[in-house]
Amino acid sequence: MQKITFPTSSPVVLGQVNSQAAQSRMIDAVGELYLPQAHDGPRPAVILVQGLGGVKDARERTYGPMLAELGYVALVVDSFATRNADKTEHTLRALKVTEAMILADAFAALGYLADHPAVDSDRINIAGFSYGGMITVLTAYDQIARLYRPDGLRFAGHVSYYGSSIPRLDDPTATGAPVLIMLGGLDRNVQIARTHQIADDLRGGGAPVEVIVFEDAYHQWDADDIERRFVLFSLHDCRMRVGRDNRIRDEGLGLRYGGKFLRGLCIARQTSVRGYHIQRCEKTLSRSNALLLDFLAKGADSQSQSAREGLVRESAA
C-alpha cells in the first residue's frame, strides 16, 4: 500500500464547482493506493469511496488489498482526512464535508489514475459505501460528470453498497456506464422504494442498472460488528432534488440552497432519530463479493479470471 496525494478542490455545493474561488483553493487529497504485484500492462482500476463512518479496516482496507490481489489497481479516497474531519463524530461529517467535495475527490482520483502508468484509463470503476454509495450513483449522471470532468473522462462502471437514497436529478441523462446497486432489506437508513426510482431515472437516461436487495441484511453487512449495533441518526427521510442548473432543493419545503448554512438546515430538518442497525452478515458478504467481481470482470482481462473464480468459490463455500 502506498499513501498518495493528488490535487482536488472543496466546493461546498455543486454550483461552486467551477467558480474562481473553488479553483483558487486547491488542496491535496489523501488516499491509499493498492497495486497488483504483477505489472503486465495497464490494469483495470477501482476507486473506493468511504461512508460517513470513514475509512475502515473491515471495509475499504479489506477491499483494496483484495482487488489488488486479483489484478486491479485500487485507490481508497479519504475525503475526511483530506479536510481534517476524520476525527469528527460521523454524523457531523456530512455537515463539514459536503457531497460536492466528495464528488470533487472522486473525479480528481479518476484523473490521477487515468495518468498512472499501471492503469488502463478506459477501465476505471468506482465503488462506494453508504454515503459514498450515494456519491457513486451520482457520478453516473452526465450532468455531474460534465460538471467535474469537462475533458470527457468518465468512469467505466459504478457499484453502490447500501448507498443513501437522498438525491434525485431533474435531468436523468446518464453517462451510459453500467450501475450496480446493492441494498439490505432490513436497512432503515435507506429508502428502498426511492432507490428503485433513482434506478429507473438512470435507466431512462440510458444506463444499464441492476438493483439487488438482500432481504435479511442490515446496513453495512461488511462491517466488523458481529452483534447488531444501533445508530441513532438516520438519513432515511432525507430527500433532495438536483436541478438542471445544479441548484439543490429540499423536496419537502422546496427550499433551494446555495451555501453551507441552508444545506445544513435542510439535512438537519430531514435527519431522523428513528435510527438504523449495522451488522455483519457473512452470507450477504459472500454474495456481494461475487456480484462485485462479476461486475468488474466484464471489463477485466482473462489473465486474472482464474483468481477471481477462486475467490468467488471460496466466498460461497
N, C-alpha and C positions, 0 to 999 in steps of 0.2 A: 504494500500500500504506500502511495506517495501523497503527502499533503501538498496541495497546489493552491494557487490563487489565479484569478482571471478577472478582468475588468467588468464591472456591472454598474447599474445606476439604481437610484432609490426613489422612483416616483411614488407619491402617496396614493394617487388614483390614476386610472387609465388616461385621463385627459392630460396628465402631466408627462407622459412617457417621452414625447419628443420636444418638450419645452426646453428653452435655453437654460433654465435653472437646473433641470434634471441632468442635462448633458454636461453642465459645468461642475456637477457634484459627483463625478465618477468615483467609485470606491473599488476596493479589491474584495471580490467574493472568495470565500474559502471552501475547499472541497477535499474529498478523499478519492484518489484515482486508483483503481484496481486494474492491472494489466495482466493478460494471459501470459503464461510462461513462454509459449511458442509464438514467435512473430513470423508467420509465413505469408506476409502480405497484409494489407489493410483489413481490419476486422470490423464486424458489426459492433455497435455500442448501445449502452442503455444509461440514460441519466435517471438517477433516483432522487425523488423529491420528498422530503420529510413531511410528517404531520406536525400538528401543533405541539406534540409531546417531544419534538426534537429528534436528532439522530440517535438511534438506539442500537445497542449491540445485538439484540434479538431480531432486529428488522434490517435497517439499511446496511449495518456492518455484517450481516449474515448474507443478504442477497448479493452484496458487492463481491465478496470472495467466491461465492457460488457461481455467479455469472462469469467471473474471470476464469475459473477452473474449466468452464465449458467453452471458453474461447472468445468471450465477449469482453470488450473494454467497458468497465462500469465506473461511473462518476457519481459519487454521493455529494449533493449540494447542501451546504449548511447555511441557509438564509438567516438563521437566528444568530449564530456565532458571527456571521459577517457584520451584523449590526449590534453586537454586544447585547443580545437579548436571549442567549442560550441559557442563562441562569434565571431568567424571569419566569414566574409562575405561568404555566402554559395557557391558561385562559386569558392572560393579559397580552400574550404574544400577538394574538390576532388584532389587537389594537395598535401595537407598536410596529409590527412588521406586516404590511398590507399585502393583499393578493397581487397588486400591481408590482410590488417589489419582488415577490417570489417569482412571478412571471418573468420579470426582468432577468433574474438569476438563471431561470431555466433556459431562456433564449440566448443568454450570454454563454451558458455552458454548451449549448448547441454550437455556437460559433467557435468556442475553444476546441471542442472535439473535432469539428469539421477541419480544423487546421492541424490536427495532431497526426503525425506520420503513421501511427499504428491504427488509425480509424478510417473506415470507409464512410465518407461523408454522406453517401446516399442511404446508409443503413443505420441511422442514429435514432433510437427509440427513446421514449420517456415513460417512466412508471412512477406513480406517486401513491402516497398512503394518507388516508383520511383527508385533512385539509389539502395535502399535496396531491391526493387523488382528484380533488376538485380542480386544482391547477392543471393537472394532466389533461383533463377533459377540455378545459378552456383553451389549451394550446392546439386543439383540433379544429378550432374555428378559424376560418380565413381572415376574418376581421382582426382577431387578436394576433395572428401570425404576421399579417401585413403591418400591423402597428409596431411590433417589436423587430421584425426582420424584413424590412422593405427590400432587402437584397435577394429575396426569394428562397432563402434557406429554410427547409422545413423538416419536421420530424417524420420518420418513416412509419411509426406506429405509436399508439397511446394505450397504456394499461393503467386502470384506476382500481386501487384496492380500497374498499369501504369509503369511497370519496363523498365528501359533503355535497349535498344536493341544493346548494344555495342559489347560484345564478342561472338564469336563462337569458339567451340573447334574442333581441328582436330580429336580427339577421342570422338565420341558421346556416348560411353558406359555410361549408366545411373545406378543409384543405384536400380532402379525399383520402387521407391515410386511414387505415383501419383503427377501430377503437374497441377495446375490451374493458368492460366494467364488471367488477366482482363485488357483491354485497352479501352481508349476513342478514338472514331473515328475521333475526331477533335484535337487530341493531336499531336502537331508539335515537341514534344520533343522525340518522339519515332517513329521508322520506323516500321510500322505495317507489311509490307511485310517481313522485316528481322526477326521480331518476329515469323512469321509463319515458316520461315526457321529454326530458333532455335528450335521451337516446333517439326518440322519434324526431326531434328537432334536427339532430345531426344527420339522421338518415335522409330527411327531407332536403338537407343541404348537400348531400352527395357522399356521405361517409358510410362505409360498412361498419355497423355497430352490433356488438353482441353483449347482452346483459345476462350475467349468471348470478342467481340468488341461491346461496347456501342456506337452506331453511333453518337449520339447527345452530347456526353460528351467530355469535355476538360480534360487536365491533372489535377490530384488531385481533383476529383469530391467530395471527402470527406473533403475538406478544409473548412475554415470558411469565405472564400471570397464569399460573396453573389453577388457582382459585379465582372465582369470579370476583371482579373488582368494580365498585360503583364509582362513577364520575359524576359530579354534581351538575355541571353546566352543560347543556345540550344545544347544538345548533340545528336540531330537527326542524324547528319552526321558522328558521331564517329563510326568507325568500326575497331575492333581488332580481332586477331586470337590467340588462346592459343594452343601452340604446345604440343606434347606428352611429351616433356621434360620440360613443364611448362614455357617455354620462350614465351613471348608475342610479337607480331609484328603488326605494323601498316599495315592494309590491302592495303592501297593506295600505300605507299612507300616500303612496305616490310621491313621496318626498325625494327630491334629487339631491345628491351630494357631490361636491367637487373638492372636498378637503377632508382633513383628518377628523375634525370635530363632528361634523354631521355623519360621517361614516361611522365613527364610534357610537354615536347616538342611535343610529339605525340598528347596528349589531346588538347593542345593549338592550334595545327595545324588544328585539325578537329572540334573544337568548332565553332558553327555558331552564328552570331548575328541576324539571322532571327527571333529568339525568339519564344516564345510559350505563351499560355494563361492558367491560372488557374481559375477555377470557380466551386463552389459547385453546385451539382445537386441532389436534394432530390430523384428524381425518380431513378437515377442511383445508389445512395447510398442504397436505399431500395433493389434494385436488387442485388447489390454486397454483401450486408449483407446476403441476403438469400442464395446466392451461397456459400459464406464463410461457413455459418453454415451447409449447406447441405454437403459440402466437409468434414468438421470436423466431422460431425455426423457419417460418415462411420466407424470411429474408436471410437466413444463415446458410453457410456453405456446407457441403456434405462431409467435410473433414471432421467436424465436431458432432456429427449425427449420432454415432455410437455412444459417445459420452452422455449426450442428452437422454438417450433412451435408457441408459443405465441408471441415471438419477431418477427418472420417472418410475422405473420398475422398483427401485429402492424405496421411493416415497410411497408407492402404492402398496408395498408389502405390509 
